[in-house]
Amino acid sequence: MTISYGNDKRRFADFGATPHSSKPSGWHKYRKALIAAGVRDHHHRWYVLHVKKFLSNFAGKRLSELNADEVTKHFKTLDSLQFKSDWRHQQYIDAVHILISDAADLTWENEVDWDDLKLAANSLPVDHTTIARETDGVNPVEPQFKDSLPETHRESLLQLSNTLRLKDYAIRTEQTYCHWVQRFLLRNSRSSLESLTQSHVRSFLSELVLRRNVSRSTQSIALSSLAFYFNEILRRPFSDLEHLISRRGPKLPVVLTPEEITNLFSELSGVHLLMSKLMYGSGMRIIECVRLRVKDIDFTYQTISILNSKGGKSRRVPLPKKCLSLLQEQINNSLELHQKDLDLGFGEVYLPDALARKYPNAKTEKAWQYIFPGGRLSVDPRTGITRRHHQHESSLQRAIKKAAAAADIRKQVSSHCLRHSFATHLLEANYDIRTVQELLGHSDVSTTMIYTHVMNRPGMAPVVSPLDA
């Protein structure tokens, strides 16, 4: 493969020798790195083009003069529309990663979170909870059903989906209910809808337990899905089937100690550190955090408004003082990226509940922009509108798991542990349980009571094991 250096000889002389030099070419070294990384030969040309495009963004700088912060900022402010697909965007990141880590062998390559950059390059899928019911004058995403289902069964499932939407159930509830009902109908595809009875349900649930060995919670979810389907769609209400579900007490939440929280945060950086601090400092769920918009932050009263969250509820939570400067900086970065999108002729943001029709200019206003925007603009396959959505929550989930392993925290750490820890530490600090209930957005105080089982109660003498007495 012949590589053309073009006008890059002087700028990238430290990467490899010029064509007239007796030293091995840096481009030849890069090709060897591609082979070692398992990149197929017919892809090499694209990887080289990606690298040359990357280098052209740093005019006047040698490769050895770059640092991790510059490279990370380049990827996060990249005009993603130059890539026709997510995989091409990720290929670009992969090409630069191989250049810096293997071909150029720069010492700071581990300071760049390459996996996170690739995750950030993903567009939100059309069935993501934020946009699955988006309309904008077209039909929302229809649930995907198996082709092997009879037409009557497919129509029944579509009716189930529409009923859940009319009753304003959460999109995740809709997806879960449709999933389990579809599995039930597939198992009974030869039976007509009129002939389906509780005996079919009993047989289906028994198979889940005896053959699939599913958990108790999964059994309960399947039963709830089928009960709704029979009650609302088939109009044949269940009698008691609860005896088929094995019961257990509530699962204790995983709570981190203040020391473990500190150690966890020490292994995080950048936007992931800020998001984690906000979740621990305010008790937000991860989806609530990634969906935050500029208008939701009140710096004067130091509060965060969480609107239309789980169960359609809204609440206000405290904005941690230690996050003020970091959050303001992140908002400035988000608005800077928004302005860049506007300059390119884009800059619209998704608005829920038909607000885009009610307030046609709101979609480009600063107040409605996501605080944690995604790494790329994406084209909605239904509307054709190009937008920048919020970050996918999987990026933060992965970063927290990685940080917990690096901090040697030997618990099953997830992003939700930060919410559990927020509630438990407030109760340990003698805050009233009703206050904690309001901050968490729980409908029933009994849900909040679970944290009393894992807290260290102030003023009470610790129980001494009889073995240690």
NUTI-507529 format. One line per field, with one value per residue (C-alpha): residue number from 1; x, y, z. Coordinates in steps of 0.5 Angstrom, whole numbers. Each point is the difference from the previous one (the first is absolute). Example, Ala and Ser with C-alpha at 12.3 -4.5 7.8 and 13.67 -1.06 7.14 Angstrom:
// NUTI-507529
num <- 1; 2
px <- 25; 2
py <- -9; 7
pz <- 16; -2
END
This chain:
// NUTI-507529
num <- 1; 2; 3; 4; 5; 6; 7; 8; 9; 10; 11; 12; 13; 14; 15; 16; 17; 18; 19; 20; 21; 22; 23; 24; 25; 26; 27; 28; 29; 30; 31; 32; 33; 34; 35; 36; 37; 38; 39; 40; 41; 42; 43; 44; 45; 46; 47; 48; 49; 50; 51; 52; 53; 54; 55; 56; 57; 58; 59; 60; 61; 62; 63; 64; 65; 66; 67; 68; 69; 70; 71; 72; 73; 74; 75; 76; 77; 78; 79; 80; 81; 82; 83; 84; 85; 86; 87; 88; 89; 90; 91; 92; 93; 94; 95; 96; 97; 98; 99; 100; 101; 102; 103; 104; 105; 106; 107; 108; 109; 110; 111; 112; 113; 114; 115; 116; 117; 118; 119; 120; 121; 122; 123; 124; 125; 126; 127; 128; 129; 130; 131; 132; 133; 134; 135; 136; 137; 138; 139; 140; 141; 142; 143; 144; 145; 146; 147; 148; 149; 150; 151; 152; 153; 154; 155; 156; 157; 158; 159; 160; 161; 162; 163; 164; 165; 166; 167; 168; 169; 170; 171; 172; 173; 174; 175; 176; 177; 178; 179; 180; 181; 182; 183; 184; 185; 186; 187; 188; 189; 190; 191; 192; 193; 194; 195; 196; 197; 198; 199; 200; 201; 202; 203; 204; 205; 206; 207; 208; 209; 210; 211; 212; 213; 214; 215; 216; 217; 218; 219; 220; 221; 222; 223; 224; 225; 226; 227; 228; 229; 230; 231; 232; 233; 234; 235; 236; 237; 238; 239; 240; 241; 242; 243; 244; 245; 246; 247; 248; 249; 250; 251; 252; 253; 254; 255; 256; 257; 258; 259; 260; 261; 262; 263; 264; 265; 266; 267; 268; 269; 270; 271; 272; 273; 274; 275; 276; 277; 278; 279; 280; 281; 282; 283; 284; 285; 286; 287; 288; 289; 290; 291; 292; 293; 294; 295; 296; 297; 298; 299; 300; 301; 302; 303; 304; 305; 306; 307; 308; 309; 310; 311; 312; 313; 314; 315; 316; 317; 318; 319; 320; 321; 322; 323; 324; 325; 326; 327; 328; 329; 330; 331; 332; 333; 334; 335; 336; 337; 338; 339; 340; 341; 342; 343; 344; 345; 346; 347; 348; 349; 350; 351; 352; 353; 354; 355; 356; 357; 358; 359; 360; 361; 362; 363; 364; 365; 366; 367; 368; 369; 370; 371; 372; 373; 374; 375; 376; 377; 378; 379; 380; 381; 382; 383; 384; 385; 386; 387; 388; 389; 390; 391; 392; 393; 394; 395; 396; 397; 398; 399; 400; 401; 402; 403; 404; 405; 406; 407; 408; 409; 410; 411; 412; 413; 414; 415; 416; 417; 418; 419; 420; 421; 422; 423; 424; 425; 426; 427; 428; 429; 430; 431; 432; 433; 434; 435; 436; 437; 438; 439; 440; 441; 442; 443; 444; 445; 446; 447; 448; 449; 450; 451; 452; 453; 454; 455; 456; 457; 458; 459; 460; 461; 462; 463; 464; 465; 466; 467; 468; 469
px <- 0; 3; -1; 0; 3; -2; 1; 1; 8; 2; -6; 1; 7; 1; -6; 5; 5; -1; -1; 8; 2; 4; -4; -6; -6; -5; -6; 3; 1; -8; -1; 3; -4; -6; 2; 2; -7; -4; -2; -2; 4; -5; -2; 7; -1; -6; 4; 6; -5; -3; 7; 1; -6; 1; 7; -2; -4; 6; 4; 6; 1; 4; -3; 5; -3; -7; -3; -5; -5; 1; -2; -6; -3; 1; -4; -5; -1; 1; -5; -3; -5; 7; -1; -6; -1; 2; 4; 4; 1; 3; 4; 3; 1; 4; 4; 3; 0; 5; 4; 1; 1; 4; 3; 2; 0; -1; 0; -7; -4; -3; -3; -5; -6; 0; -6; -4; 1; -3; -6; -1; 0; -6; -7; -6; -3; -7; -3; 4; -5; 1; -2; -4; -7; 3; -5; 1; -6; 2; -2; 4; 5; -5; 2; 4; -3; 2; -2; -2; -6; -7; -3; -5; 5; 4; -6; -2; 8; -1; -7; 4; 6; -6; -3; 6; 1; -7; 1; 6; 5; 7; 3; 5; -7; -3; 7; 0; -8; 1; 6; -4; -6; 3; 4; -7; -3; 6; -1; -7; 0; -4; -6; -5; 0; -7; 2; 6; -2; 3; 3; 4; 3; 1; 4; 4; 2; 2; 4; 4; 1; 2; 3; 3; 2; -2; 0; -6; 0; 0; -6; -4; 2; -3; -6; -2; 1; -5; -5; 0; -1; -5; -4; 1; 0; -3; -5; 1; 2; 5; -2; 5; 7; 4; 1; 5; 5; 5; 0; 6; 2; 2; 7; 5; 3; 8; 2; 7; 4; 2; 7; -2; -3; 6; 4; -5; 0; 8; 0; -5; 1; -3; -7; -1; 3; -5; -6; 2; 0; -6; -4; 3; -1; -7; -3; -1; -1; 5; -6; -2; 7; 2; -7; 2; -1; 3; -7; 0; 6; -2; 7; -3; -4; 5; -6; -1; -7; -1; -6; -5; 4; -2; -7; -1; 2; 4; 5; 5; 7; 6; 5; 7; 4; 7; -3; -2; 6; 1; -7; 0; 6; -4; -6; 5; 3; -7; -2; 6; -1; -7; 2; 5; -6; -4; 5; 0; -7; -3; 0; -7; -2; -5; -6; -5; -8; -1; 4; 3; -6; -3; 7; 3; 6; 2; 4; 5; 0; 6; -4; -3; 7; 3; 5; 3; 0; 1; 7; -3; -6; -5; -5; -7; -2; -7; -1; 7; 2; 7; 1; 5; -3; 2; 6; -2; 0; 4; 6; -1; -1; 6; 4; -2; 1; 7; 1; -2; 4; 6; -2; 0; -7; -2; -8; -5; 1; -5; -2; -6; 5; 1; -8; 0; 6; -3; -6; 3; 5; -5; -4; 7; 0; -7; -4; -7; -2; -6; 5; 4; -6; -2; 8; -1; -6; -3; -8; 0; 4; 1; 4; 5; 0; 4; 6; -1; 2; 7; 2; 4; -5; 3; 0; -1; 5; 3; -2; 6; 0; 0; 6; 4; -3
py <- 0; 7; 5; 8; 4; 7; 6; -4; -1; 6; -1; -7; -1; -3; -5; -3; 1; 4; -4; 2; -2; -7; -1; -4; 4; 1; -2; -6; -1; 2; -6; -5; 2; 0; -8; -1; 3; -5; 5; -3; 2; 3; 5; 3; 5; 3; 0; 4; 5; 0; 2; 5; 3; 0; 3; 6; 2; 2; 5; 2; -5; -6; -7; 0; 7; -3; -2; -4; 6; 3; -7; -1; 7; -1; -6; 3; 6; -4; 2; -7; 1; -1; -8; -3; -5; -1; -6; 5; 5; -6; -2; 7; 0; -7; 2; 6; -5; -5; 6; 3; -6; -5; 4; 6; -3; 6; -1; 4; -5; -3; 7; 0; -4; -3; -5; 6; 4; -6; -1; 8; -1; -4; 3; -1; -6; 1; -4; 4; 2; 8; 0; -7; 4; 6; 2; 7; -1; -8; -6; -2; -6; -7; -6; -5; -7; -6; -2; -7; 3; -1; 7; 0; -1; 6; 4; -2; 2; 7; 1; -1; 5; 5; -1; 0; 7; 3; -2; 4; -6; 1; -2; -6; -3; 0; -3; -5; -2; -1; -4; -5; 0; -2; -5; -3; 1; -4; -6; 0; 2; -6; 2; 6; 6; -2; -7; 3; -2; 1; -7; 2; 5; -5; -4; 6; 2; -7; -1; 6; -2; -8; 1; 7; 1; 7; 4; 2; 7; -2; -5; 6; 4; -5; -1; 8; 0; -5; 2; 7; -3; -5; 6; 5; -3; -7; 3; -7; 2; -5; -3; -1; -3; 3; -6; -2; 5; -2; 6; 3; 6; 7; 0; 4; 5; 1; 6; 3; 3; 7; -3; -4; 6; 4; -6; -1; 8; 0; -5; 4; 6; 5; 0; -7; 3; 6; -5; -5; 6; 3; -7; -1; 7; 0; -7; 0; -6; -1; 2; 6; 2; -1; 4; 6; 7; 6; 3; -5; 3; 6; 2; 6; -5; -6; -5; -5; -1; -7; 0; -5; -6; -7; 0; 7; 3; 6; 3; 4; -2; 3; 3; -2; 6; -4; -1; 8; 1; -6; 0; 7; -2; -6; 5; 5; -6; -3; 7; 1; -7; 3; 6; -4; -4; 6; 3; -7; 1; -5; 1; -2; -4; -5; 2; -4; 0; 4; 6; 1; 1; 5; 4; -1; 4; -3; -6; 4; 5; -1; -2; -6; -3; -6; 1; -7; 0; -6; -1; 1; 3; -5; -1; -2; -6; 2; 7; 2; 5; 1; 1; -1; -4; -1; -5; -8; -2; -6; 4; 3; -7; -3; 5; -1; -7; 1; 5; -5; -5; 4; 3; -8; 1; -7; 1; 0; 7; 3; 7; -1; -1; 7; 1; -5; 3; 7; -2; -4; 5; 5; -5; -1; 8; 0; 3; -2; -6; 4; 5; -5; -3; 6; 1; -7; 1; -6; 0; -5; 1; -7; 0; 5; -5; -5; 5; -1; -7; 2; 6; 1; 3; 6; 0; -8; -4; -5; -7; -5; -7; -5; -3; 7; 1
pz <- 0; -2; 5; -3; 5; -3; 4; 7; -1; 5; 5; 1; -1; 7; -1; -6; -5; -6; -7; -1; 6; 2; 6; 0; -2; 6; -4; -2; 8; 0; -5; 4; 7; -4; -2; 7; 2; -4; -5; -7; -6; -4; 6; 1; -6; 5; 6; -3; -3; 7; 3; -5; 1; 8; -1; -5; 6; 4; -5; 2; 5; 0; 2; 6; 3; 1; 6; 3; 2; -8; -3; 5; -2; -7; 0; 5; -5; -6; -6; 0; -6; -4; 1; -3; 6; 7; -2; -5; 6; 4; -5; 0; 7; 0; -6; 5; 6; -4; -3; 7; 4; -5; -5; 3; 7; 4; 8; 1; -4; 6; 2; -5; 1; -7; 2; 3; -7; -4; 4; 0; -8; 1; -2; 4; -3; -2; 6; 5; 6; -2; -7; -1; 0; -4; -5; -3; -5; -1; 3; 6; 0; -1; 4; -4; 0; -3; -7; 3; 4; -4; -2; 5; 6; -3; 0; 7; 2; -4; 4; 7; -2; -2; 7; 4; -4; 1; 8; 0; 2; 0; -7; 4; 3; -7; -3; 6; -1; -7; 1; 4; -3; -7; 3; 3; -7; -3; 4; -1; -7; -3; 5; -2; 5; 2; 3; 4; 7; 7; -1; -6; 5; 5; -4; -3; 7; 2; -6; 2; 7; -2; -6; -1; 8; 0; 6; 4; -2; -7; 1; 3; -6; -4; 4; 0; -7; -2; 5; -3; -7; 2; 4; -5; -7; 1; 5; 4; 7; 4; 6; 5; -3; 5; 3; -6; 2; 5; 5; 4; 4; -3; -3; 5; -4; -1; 4; -1; 6; 0; -1; -6; -3; 1; -3; -6; -2; 0; -5; -5; -4; -4; -2; 4; 6; 0; -2; 6; 5; -2; 1; 7; 2; -2; -1; -7; -4; -6; -5; 3; 0; -7; -2; 4; -4; 1; 3; 5; 4; 5; 2; 5; 4; -1; -2; -6; -3; -2; -5; -2; 3; 2; 1; -3; 6; 1; 6; 2; 3; 2; -4; 3; 2; -2; -7; -2; -3; -4; -2; -3; -4; -3; -1; -4; -4; -2; -2; -4; -4; -1; -3; -4; -3; -1; -4; -4; -1; 5; 8; 1; 6; 1; 4; 4; 0; -7; 3; -7; -3; 6; 1; -7; 2; 6; -3; -2; 6; 5; 6; -3; -2; 4; 5; -2; -8; -4; -4; -7; -4; -2; -5; 2; -4; 0; 0; -4; 5; 2; 8; 5; 6; 7; 1; 1; 7; -2; 0; 7; 3; -4; 3; 7; 0; -3; 6; 5; -2; 0; 7; 2; 3; 1; -1; -6; -1; -5; -2; 4; 6; 1; 1; 5; 3; 0; 4; 5; 2; 1; 4; 4; 1; 3; -5; 0; -4; -3; -3; -3; -3; -3; -3; -3; -3; 3; 1; 6; 6; 1; -7; 4; 6; -3; 1; 8; -1; -2; 4; 6; 5; 4; 7; 0; 3; -6; 1; 3; -3; 5; -3; 2; 7
END
